[in-house]
Amino acid sequence: MPGATRAWQRFHEAFPEVEVVVEDMVVEGDKAAVRTSVRGVPGQQPPTMLEIFRVRDGRIAELWGLSSLRS
């Protein structure tokens, strides 16, 4: 998922002190649902993210996500 990788790289370049904390994770079959909070983003409460990953052959094959991060 090169697009997702590049997006995270840009995010960490903008906020080098950011910390992503896994709050909950549920795994069933080839899917994992993960709720995280993002700490270290200045000027706002820690945003929350909810992502669902589908894994194939040990790699992320699909990714769906929602975030309360404001730009």
PDB file as gemmi writes it, atoms N, CA and C in Angstrom:
CRYST1    1.000    1.000    1.000  90.00  90.00  90.00 P 1                      
ATOM      1  N   MET A   1       0.826  -1.166   0.000  1.00  0.00           N  
ATOM      2  CA  MET A   1       0.000   0.000   0.000  1.00  0.00           C  
ATOM      3  C   MET A   1       0.888   1.253   0.000  1.00  0.00           C  
ATOM      4  N   PRO A   2       1.508   1.524  -1.109  1.00  0.00           N  
ATOM      5  CA  PRO A   2       2.436   2.656  -1.178  1.00  0.00           C  
ATOM      6  C   PRO A   2       1.797   3.998  -0.838  1.00  0.00           C  
ATOM      7  N   GLY A   3       0.530   4.205  -1.212  1.00  0.00           N  
ATOM      8  CA  GLY A   3      -0.131   5.472  -0.902  1.00  0.00           C  
ATOM      9  C   GLY A   3      -0.269   5.701   0.587  1.00  0.00           C  
ATOM     10  N   ALA A   4      -0.655   4.647   1.316  1.00  0.00           N  
ATOM     11  CA  ALA A   4      -0.797   4.755   2.769  1.00  0.00           C  
ATOM     12  C   ALA A   4       0.561   4.974   3.428  1.00  0.00           C  
ATOM     13  N   THR A   5       1.573   4.289   2.934  1.00  0.00           N  
ATOM     14  CA  THR A   5       2.924   4.446   3.488  1.00  0.00           C  
ATOM     15  C   THR A   5       3.409   5.877   3.308  1.00  0.00           C  
ATOM     16  N   ARG A   6       3.208   6.439   2.144  1.00  0.00           N  
ATOM     17  CA  ARG A   6       3.655   7.813   1.881  1.00  0.00           C  
ATOM     18  C   ARG A   6       2.867   8.814   2.730  1.00  0.00           C  
ATOM     19  N   ALA A   7       1.581   8.570   2.905  1.00  0.00           N  
ATOM     20  CA  ALA A   7       0.767   9.468   3.741  1.00  0.00           C  
ATOM     21  C   ALA A   7       1.291   9.484   5.171  1.00  0.00           C  
ATOM     22  N   TRP A   8       1.638   8.313   5.721  1.00  0.00           N  
ATOM     23  CA  TRP A   8       2.183   8.261   7.085  1.00  0.00           C  
ATOM     24  C   TRP A   8       3.546   8.931   7.165  1.00  0.00           C  
ATOM     25  N   GLN A   9       4.349   8.794   6.135  1.00  0.00           N  
ATOM     26  CA  GLN A   9       5.659   9.467   6.116  1.00  0.00           C  
ATOM     27  C   GLN A   9       5.472  10.981   6.176  1.00  0.00           C  
ATOM     28  N   ARG A  10       4.566  11.511   5.373  1.00  0.00           N  
ATOM     29  CA  ARG A  10       4.309  12.960   5.376  1.00  0.00           C  
ATOM     30  C   ARG A  10       3.763  13.414   6.727  1.00  0.00           C  
ATOM     31  N   PHE A  11       2.881  12.600   7.313  1.00  0.00           N  
ATOM     32  CA  PHE A  11       2.311  12.920   8.615  1.00  0.00           C  
ATOM     33  C   PHE A  11       3.406  13.011   9.675  1.00  0.00           C  
ATOM     34  N   HIS A  12       4.328  12.034   9.680  1.00  0.00           N  
ATOM     35  CA  HIS A  12       5.423  12.044  10.658  1.00  0.00           C  
ATOM     36  C   HIS A  12       6.428  13.158  10.397  1.00  0.00           C  
ATOM     37  N   GLU A  13       6.580  13.562   9.157  1.00  0.00           N  
ATOM     38  CA  GLU A  13       7.445  14.705   8.855  1.00  0.00           C  
ATOM     39  C   GLU A  13       6.833  15.991   9.425  1.00  0.00           C  
ATOM     40  N   ALA A  14       5.512  16.114   9.329  1.00  0.00           N  
ATOM     41  CA  ALA A  14       4.823  17.305   9.838  1.00  0.00           C  
ATOM     42  C   ALA A  14       4.759  17.318  11.366  1.00  0.00           C  
ATOM     43  N   PHE A  15       4.622  16.134  11.974  1.00  0.00           N  
ATOM     44  CA  PHE A  15       4.485  16.004  13.432  1.00  0.00           C  
ATOM     45  C   PHE A  15       5.462  14.944  13.940  1.00  0.00           C  
ATOM     46  N   PRO A  16       6.740  15.286  14.071  1.00  0.00           N  
ATOM     47  CA  PRO A  16       7.746  14.281  14.436  1.00  0.00           C  
ATOM     48  C   PRO A  16       7.565  13.686  15.831  1.00  0.00           C  
ATOM     49  N   GLU A  17       6.842  14.359  16.712  1.00  0.00           N  
ATOM     50  CA  GLU A  17       6.650  13.864  18.075  1.00  0.00           C  
ATOM     51  C   GLU A  17       5.401  12.999  18.218  1.00  0.00           C  
ATOM     52  N   VAL A  18       4.701  12.756  17.126  1.00  0.00           N  
ATOM     53  CA  VAL A  18       3.437  12.029  17.192  1.00  0.00           C  
ATOM     54  C   VAL A  18       3.639  10.585  17.673  1.00  0.00           C  
ATOM     55  N   GLU A  19       2.641  10.114  18.414  1.00  0.00           N  
ATOM     56  CA  GLU A  19       2.651   8.734  18.923  1.00  0.00           C  
ATOM     57  C   GLU A  19       1.265   8.144  18.653  1.00  0.00           C  
ATOM     58  N   VAL A  20       1.222   7.003  17.990  1.00  0.00           N  
ATOM     59  CA  VAL A  20      -0.039   6.316  17.713  1.00  0.00           C  
ATOM     60  C   VAL A  20      -0.184   5.203  18.737  1.00  0.00           C  
ATOM     61  N   VAL A  21      -1.278   5.247  19.505  1.00  0.00           N  
ATOM     62  CA  VAL A  21      -1.502   4.294  20.591  1.00  0.00           C  
ATOM     63  C   VAL A  21      -2.704   3.418  20.247  1.00  0.00           C  
ATOM     64  N   VAL A  22      -2.493   2.107  20.212  1.00  0.00           N  
ATOM     65  CA  VAL A  22      -3.591   1.177  19.960  1.00  0.00           C  
ATOM     66  C   VAL A  22      -4.435   1.071  21.224  1.00  0.00           C  
ATOM     67  N   GLU A  23      -5.708   1.448  21.108  1.00  0.00           N  
ATOM     68  CA  GLU A  23      -6.633   1.395  22.237  1.00  0.00           C  
ATOM     69  C   GLU A  23      -7.390   0.065  22.251  1.00  0.00           C  
ATOM     70  N   ASP A  24      -7.797  -0.402  21.078  1.00  0.00           N  
ATOM     71  CA  ASP A  24      -8.522  -1.665  20.943  1.00  0.00           C  
ATOM     72  C   ASP A  24      -8.143  -2.322  19.627  1.00  0.00           C  
ATOM     73  N   MET A  25      -8.142  -3.660  19.618  1.00  0.00           N  
ATOM     74  CA  MET A  25      -7.908  -4.402  18.387  1.00  0.00           C  
ATOM     75  C   MET A  25      -8.741  -5.683  18.434  1.00  0.00           C  
ATOM     76  N   VAL A  26      -9.452  -5.937  17.340  1.00  0.00           N  
ATOM     77  CA  VAL A  26     -10.246  -7.153  17.213  1.00  0.00           C  
ATOM     78  C   VAL A  26      -9.828  -7.817  15.909  1.00  0.00           C  
ATOM     79  N   VAL A  27      -9.485  -9.108  15.988  1.00  0.00           N  
ATOM     80  CA  VAL A  27      -9.048  -9.851  14.808  1.00  0.00           C  
ATOM     81  C   VAL A  27      -9.986 -11.028  14.605  1.00  0.00           C  
ATOM     82  N   GLU A  28     -10.443 -11.168  13.367  1.00  0.00           N  
ATOM     83  CA  GLU A  28     -11.283 -12.305  13.015  1.00  0.00           C  
ATOM     84  C   GLU A  28     -10.974 -12.706  11.579  1.00  0.00           C  
ATOM     85  N   GLY A  29     -10.530 -13.935  11.412  1.00  0.00           N  
ATOM     86  CA  GLY A  29     -10.191 -14.404  10.066  1.00  0.00           C  
ATOM     87  C   GLY A  29      -9.074 -13.573   9.465  1.00  0.00           C  
ATOM     88  N   ASP A  30      -9.327 -13.039   8.275  1.00  0.00           N  
ATOM     89  CA  ASP A  30      -8.294 -12.251   7.583  1.00  0.00           C  
ATOM     90  C   ASP A  30      -8.451 -10.746   7.804  1.00  0.00           C  
ATOM     91  N   LYS A  31      -9.292 -10.350   8.782  1.00  0.00           N  
ATOM     92  CA  LYS A  31      -9.509  -8.924   9.037  1.00  0.00           C  
ATOM     93  C   LYS A  31      -9.157  -8.547  10.468  1.00  0.00           C  
ATOM     94  N   ALA A  32      -8.693  -7.304  10.621  1.00  0.00           N  
ATOM     95  CA  ALA A  32      -8.401  -6.738  11.945  1.00  0.00           C  
ATOM     96  C   ALA A  32      -8.998  -5.343  11.993  1.00  0.00           C  
ATOM     97  N   ALA A  33      -9.711  -5.049  13.081  1.00  0.00           N  
ATOM     98  CA  ALA A  33     -10.246  -3.707  13.322  1.00  0.00           C  
ATOM     99  C   ALA A  33      -9.427  -3.094  14.449  1.00  0.00           C  
ATOM    100  N   VAL A  34      -8.936  -1.880  14.246  1.00  0.00           N  
ATOM    101  CA  VAL A  34      -8.048  -1.244  15.212  1.00  0.00           C  
ATOM    102  C   VAL A  34      -8.541   0.173  15.501  1.00  0.00           C  
ATOM    103  N   ARG A  35      -8.713   0.482  16.807  1.00  0.00           N  
ATOM    104  CA  ARG A  35      -9.037   1.849  17.235  1.00  0.00           C  
ATOM    105  C   ARG A  35      -7.796   2.414  17.884  1.00  0.00           C  
ATOM    106  N   THR A  36      -7.337   3.544  17.392  1.00  0.00           N  
ATOM    107  CA  THR A  36      -6.121   4.158  17.919  1.00  0.00           C  
ATOM    108  C   THR A  36      -6.381   5.614  18.283  1.00  0.00           C  
ATOM    109  N   SER A  37      -5.539   6.125  19.179  1.00  0.00           N  
ATOM    110  CA  SER A  37      -5.514   7.556  19.435  1.00  0.00           C  
ATOM    111  C   SER A  37      -4.146   8.057  18.993  1.00  0.00           C  
ATOM    112  N   VAL A  38      -4.122   9.287  18.508  1.00  0.00           N  
ATOM    113  CA  VAL A  38      -2.893   9.879  17.975  1.00  0.00           C  
ATOM    114  C   VAL A  38      -2.487  11.006  18.900  1.00  0.00           C  
ATOM    115  N   ARG A  39      -1.423  10.816  19.634  1.00  0.00           N  
ATOM    116  CA  ARG A  39      -0.958  11.815  20.601  1.00  0.00           C  
ATOM    117  C   ARG A  39       0.210  12.596  20.020  1.00  0.00           C  
ATOM    118  N   GLY A  40       0.249  13.882  20.354  1.00  0.00           N  
ATOM    119  CA  GLY A  40       1.352  14.718  19.891  1.00  0.00           C  
ATOM    120  C   GLY A  40       1.007  15.622  18.735  1.00  0.00           C  
ATOM    121  N   VAL A  41      -0.277  15.669  18.352  1.00  0.00           N  
ATOM    122  CA  VAL A  41      -0.703  16.603  17.308  1.00  0.00           C  
ATOM    123  C   VAL A  41      -1.054  17.913  18.014  1.00  0.00           C  
ATOM    124  N   PRO A  42      -0.315  18.992  17.734  1.00  0.00           N  
ATOM    125  CA  PRO A  42      -0.528  20.239  18.467  1.00  0.00           C  
ATOM    126  C   PRO A  42      -1.875  20.876  18.146  1.00  0.00           C  
ATOM    127  N   GLY A  43      -2.437  21.548  19.173  1.00  0.00           N  
ATOM    128  CA  GLY A  43      -3.622  22.355  18.981  1.00  0.00           C  
ATOM    129  C   GLY A  43      -4.949  21.632  18.986  1.00  0.00           C  
ATOM    130  N   GLN A  44      -4.963  20.358  19.336  1.00  0.00           N  
ATOM    131  CA  GLN A  44      -6.238  19.655  19.395  1.00  0.00           C  
ATOM    132  C   GLN A  44      -6.157  18.459  20.333  1.00  0.00           C  
ATOM    133  N   GLN A  45      -7.334  17.984  20.751  1.00  0.00           N  
ATOM    134  CA  GLN A  45      -7.361  16.771  21.561  1.00  0.00           C  
ATOM    135  C   GLN A  45      -6.832  15.625  20.707  1.00  0.00           C  
ATOM    136  N   PRO A  46      -6.319  14.569  21.354  1.00  0.00           N  
ATOM    137  CA  PRO A  46      -5.805  13.453  20.553  1.00  0.00           C  
ATOM    138  C   PRO A  46      -6.877  12.902  19.612  1.00  0.00           C  
ATOM    139  N   PRO A  47      -6.630  12.954  18.300  1.00  0.00           N  
ATOM    140  CA  PRO A  47      -7.574  12.394  17.347  1.00  0.00           C  
ATOM    141  C   PRO A  47      -7.697  10.880  17.538  1.00  0.00           C  
ATOM    142  N   THR A  48      -8.846  10.359  17.146  1.00  0.00           N  
ATOM    143  CA  THR A  48      -9.091   8.922  17.186  1.00  0.00           C  
ATOM    144  C   THR A  48      -9.210   8.421  15.759  1.00  0.00           C  
ATOM    145  N   MET A  49      -8.676   7.235  15.513  1.00  0.00           N  
ATOM    146  CA  MET A  49      -8.796   6.608  14.198  1.00  0.00           C  
ATOM    147  C   MET A  49      -9.399   5.226  14.371  1.00  0.00           C  
ATOM    148  N   LEU A  50     -10.184   4.812  13.402  1.00  0.00           N  
ATOM    149  CA  LEU A  50     -10.710   3.460  13.336  1.00  0.00           C  
ATOM    150  C   LEU A  50     -10.366   2.929  11.960  1.00  0.00           C  
ATOM    151  N   GLU A  51      -9.617   1.835  11.925  1.00  0.00           N  
ATOM    152  CA  GLU A  51      -9.190   1.260  10.656  1.00  0.00           C  
ATOM    153  C   GLU A  51      -9.512  -0.224  10.639  1.00  0.00           C  
ATOM    154  N   ILE A  52      -9.886  -0.705   9.467  1.00  0.00           N  
ATOM    155  CA  ILE A  52     -10.090  -2.132   9.255  1.00  0.00           C  
ATOM    156  C   ILE A  52      -9.123  -2.568   8.176  1.00  0.00           C  
ATOM    157  N   PHE A  53      -8.353  -3.587   8.490  1.00  0.00           N  
ATOM    158  CA  PHE A  53      -7.350  -4.119   7.575  1.00  0.00           C  
ATOM    159  C   PHE A  53      -7.774  -5.511   7.113  1.00  0.00           C  
ATOM    160  N   ARG A  54      -7.584  -5.804   5.839  1.00  0.00           N  
ATOM    161  CA  ARG A  54      -7.700  -7.173   5.358  1.00  0.00           C  
ATOM    162  C   ARG A  54      -6.303  -7.620   4.976  1.00  0.00           C  
ATOM    163  N   VAL A  55      -5.893  -8.765   5.507  1.00  0.00           N  
ATOM    164  CA  VAL A  55      -4.527  -9.253   5.322  1.00  0.00           C  
ATOM    165  C   VAL A  55      -4.544 -10.458   4.390  1.00  0.00           C  
ATOM    166  N   ARG A  56      -3.596 -10.488   3.459  1.00  0.00           N  
ATOM    167  CA  ARG A  56      -3.409 -11.631   2.555  1.00  0.00           C  
ATOM    168  C   ARG A  56      -1.914 -11.902   2.438  1.00  0.00           C  
ATOM    169  N   ASP A  57      -1.521 -13.133   2.675  1.00  0.00           N  
ATOM    170  CA  ASP A  57      -0.115 -13.539   2.588  1.00  0.00           C  
ATOM    171  C   ASP A  57       0.782 -12.695   3.498  1.00  0.00           C  
ATOM    172  N   GLY A  58       0.268 -12.341   4.680  1.00  0.00           N  
ATOM    173  CA  GLY A  58       1.063 -11.607   5.659  1.00  0.00           C  
ATOM    174  C   GLY A  58       1.216 -10.119   5.373  1.00  0.00           C  
ATOM    175  N   ARG A  59       0.481  -9.602   4.390  1.00  0.00           N  
ATOM    176  CA  ARG A  59       0.583  -8.184   4.024  1.00  0.00           C  
ATOM    177  C   ARG A  59      -0.813  -7.565   3.986  1.00  0.00           C  
ATOM    178  N   ILE A  60      -0.884  -6.263   4.187  1.00  0.00           N  
ATOM    179  CA  ILE A  60      -2.167  -5.568   4.110  1.00  0.00           C  
ATOM    180  C   ILE A  60      -2.619  -5.545   2.652  1.00  0.00           C  
ATOM    181  N   ALA A  61      -3.775  -6.152   2.390  1.00  0.00           N  
ATOM    182  CA  ALA A  61      -4.322  -6.191   1.036  1.00  0.00           C  
ATOM    183  C   ALA A  61      -5.329  -5.065   0.818  1.00  0.00           C  
ATOM    184  N   GLU A  62      -6.083  -4.727   1.867  1.00  0.00           N  
ATOM    185  CA  GLU A  62      -7.059  -3.644   1.795  1.00  0.00           C  
ATOM    186  C   GLU A  62      -7.086  -2.915   3.128  1.00  0.00           C  
ATOM    187  N   LEU A  63      -7.476  -1.641   3.072  1.00  0.00           N  
ATOM    188  CA  LEU A  63      -7.533  -0.817   4.273  1.00  0.00           C  
ATOM    189  C   LEU A  63      -8.687   0.159   4.147  1.00  0.00           C  
ATOM    190  N   TRP A  64      -9.523   0.220   5.182  1.00  0.00           N  
ATOM    191  CA  TRP A  64     -10.604   1.190   5.282  1.00  0.00           C  
ATOM    192  C   TRP A  64     -10.390   1.964   6.565  1.00  0.00           C  
ATOM    193  N   GLY A  65     -10.635   3.250   6.568  1.00  0.00           N  
ATOM    194  CA  GLY A  65     -10.390   3.996   7.780  1.00  0.00           C  
ATOM    195  C   GLY A  65     -11.203   5.266   7.914  1.00  0.00           C  
ATOM    196  N   LEU A  66     -11.411   5.652   9.184  1.00  0.00           N  
ATOM    197  CA  LEU A  66     -12.049   6.908   9.561  1.00  0.00           C  
ATOM    198  C   LEU A  66     -11.172   7.588  10.595  1.00  0.00           C  
ATOM    199  N   SER A  67     -11.180   8.910  10.610  1.00  0.00           N  
ATOM    200  CA  SER A  67     -10.364   9.634  11.569  1.00  0.00           C  
ATOM    201  C   SER A  67     -11.058  10.911  12.000  1.00  0.00           C  
ATOM    202  N   SER A  68     -10.831  11.293  13.256  1.00  0.00           N  
ATOM    203  CA  SER A  68     -11.335  12.586  13.737  1.00  0.00           C  
ATOM    204  C   SER A  68     -10.255  13.666  13.618  1.00  0.00           C  
ATOM    205  N   LEU A  69      -9.138  13.346  12.961  1.00  0.00           N  
ATOM    206  CA  LEU A  69      -8.037  14.302  12.769  1.00  0.00           C  
ATOM    207  C   LEU A  69      -8.513  15.459  11.889  1.00  0.00           C  
ATOM    208  N   ARG A  70      -8.297  16.679  12.399  1.00  0.00           N  
ATOM    209  CA  ARG A  70      -8.631  17.874  11.620  1.00  0.00           C  
ATOM    210  C   ARG A  70      -7.385  18.343  10.896  1.00  0.00           C  
ATOM    211  N   SER A  71      -7.580  18.804   9.684  1.00  0.00           N  
ATOM    212  CA  SER A  71      -6.414  19.305   8.947  1.00  0.00           C  
ATOM    213  C   SER A  71      -6.293  20.801   9.050  1.00  0.00           C  
TER     214      SER A  71                                                      
END                                                                             
